[in-house]
Amino acid sequence: MVKGDVSRKTHEEAMMELLKKNPGVDEIIWTGGEPLLAYRKLVESVETMRAERPSAIHYLFTNGRKLRLEQVEFLKTFHRVVVSIDGYEDDARGLMDFARTGDTEAFEVMAQLDNVILWSVLTREKIGDMRWHEGMMKMQDAIHHLGFIGMNYLFDNQMKKVLSPDHVLNFVYGFERLQDNMRRLNRINKRDTIIKLEKFFEMDACNVCSEIIVSQPNGDLQVPENVEMVVDRGCNKIALAIGEHAYRYIMNWLNPIKK
């Protein structure tokens, strides 16, 4: 959902059709583009979908730049508001860009919410630098006090090349430093913010992303193709993106098999 989308009516008709054909849908994700660029359309569409499927929970994914104080009560109605910030200063979506573009009101908004998760995408290029975690630690230091539920990290699932052993070791070393820093900040700020690497879990091999139905900007509905199953536990989409061997190594490091 973005400002240049087709009409709200077209989108809502597509989504109503989706809900009627899929009575088991219980989660609705609002994303874009940037959904807050079309804020009025978003509010009206969310209300319509809640009336149609009262039991569904709603997630909002945003880059945070358009968060405004007058939106706070509406934002509180989401199960999670996921704000995407990929680093401190040298990233395309860095924390310091909020200051450069004058969007610092976003931090006031996040401080008033208790349903915010910070989301950072890790690219191959980023973790190619063995000091990649230092900018992430600066970001943690700067905004931890706002009281996020979690600061979550996700490997880019569109990598052009899989991770090398050096990338994997850089990641493991850096993520351990981030975990240590989070424990320190939780003690200082008396919080219990969770740090998490998304899509690494001990359940059986997962292909659930192939079951997601996407409403495109033109109103069409799209069902992604099935993902090849290459690992016996965890997310196959991420395993294919970063490489099966890299995925298994990181999985076993995060979730050691108990004997």
NUFI-406690 format. One record per residue (C-alpha): residue in three letters; x, y, z. Coordinates in steps of 0.5 Angstrom, whole numbers, plus 500, padded with zeros to 3 digits. Last residue first. Layout:
REM residues N
ALAXYZ...
//
This chain:
REM residues 259
LYS544431547LYS542438546ILE543441539PRO546448539ASN540453537LEU544459535TRP551456533ASN547450530MET543455526ILE549459524TYR552453521ARG546450518TYR545457515ALA552458512HIS552451509GLU545452506GLY547458503ILE545465505ALA539466500LEU537459500ALA537458507ILE533464508LYS528461504ASN528455507CYS527457514GLY528453520ARG529445521ASP531440516VAL534444511VAL534444503MET526445501GLU526449495VAL521455496ASN514454493GLU512460488PRO509466491VAL501467491GLN500474488LEU493478488ASP492484484GLY490491486ASN495495482PRO500496488GLN500488489SER496484495VAL500479497ILE498472499ILE503468504GLU503460503SER510460500CYS512464506VAL510458510ASN516454507CYS519451514ALA523446515ASP521443522MET522447528GLU528449531PHE528457529PHE532461525LYS528466521GLU529472525LEU536473529LYS533476535ILE535481541ILE530482546THR528488550ASP528487557ARG528494560LYS531497566ASN535502562ILE542500565ARG541493566ASN537492559LEU543496556ARG548491558ARG544485556MET544489549ASN551490549ASP553483550GLN548480545LEU551486540ARG558483541GLU555476540PHE552478533GLY559481531TYR563475532VAL557470529PHE557475523ASN564476522LEU565468522VAL559467517HIS562472512ASP569469513PRO566462511SER563465505LEU555467505VAL551466498LYS552470492LYS546475489MET543476496GLN535477495ASN533474502ASP537479506PHE539476513LEU534479518TYR536482525ASN531484530MET531489536GLY525487541ILE520490545PHE522497544GLY523501550LEU525508548HIS531507552HIS534503547ILE535509542ALA542511542ASP546505545GLN542500540MET544505534LYS551505536MET552498537MET549497530GLY555501528GLU560497531HIS557491529TRP560491522ARG567491524MET569485520ASP566488514GLY563483509ILE557483514LYS555489511GLU556487504ARG552481505THR546485507LEU543484514VAL536487514SER535491521TRP528491524LEU526495531ILE520492534VAL514497537ASN508494541ASP509499547LEU508505544GLN509512547ALA517512546MET516510538VAL512516537GLU517521540PHE522518536ALA518519530GLU518526531THR525526529ASP523526522GLY528532520THR531529514ARG538529517ALA536527524PHE532521521ASP538520517MET542519523LEU538512524GLY540509518ARG536507512ALA541507506ASP547505511ASP553509514GLU550513520TYR547508525GLY544502522ASP538498518ILE532502521SER526498519VAL520500524VAL515494526VAL509496529ARG506490532HIS499487534PHE496494531THR491498535LYS497502539LEU498505532PHE491508531GLU492512538VAL499514536GLN497517529GLU497524532LEU504524534ARG507523527LEU511517524LYS512518517ARG520517517GLY519510521ASN521505515THR514502516PHE511495517LEU505495520TYR502488523HIS495486524ILE491481528ALA485477525SER479475530PRO475481527ARG475479520GLU470483516ALA470489521ARG477489522MET479489514THR474495514GLU478499519VAL485497517SER482500510GLU480506513VAL486507517LEU491506511LYS487510506ARG488516511TYR495514512ALA497513505LEU505515505LEU504511512PRO504505508GLU511506505GLY513501499GLY509497502THR507494508TRP500492512ILE501485514ILE494481516GLU494475520ASP488470522VAL487468515GLY483461516PRO477463512ASN481464505LYS476465499LYS472470503LEU479473506LEU482474499GLU475476496MET475482501MET483483500ALA481484493GLU475489494GLU479493499HIS485494494THR480496489LYS476501494ARG482504496SER484506489VAL490504486ASP497505489GLY501512488LYS501513496VAL503506498MET500500500
//
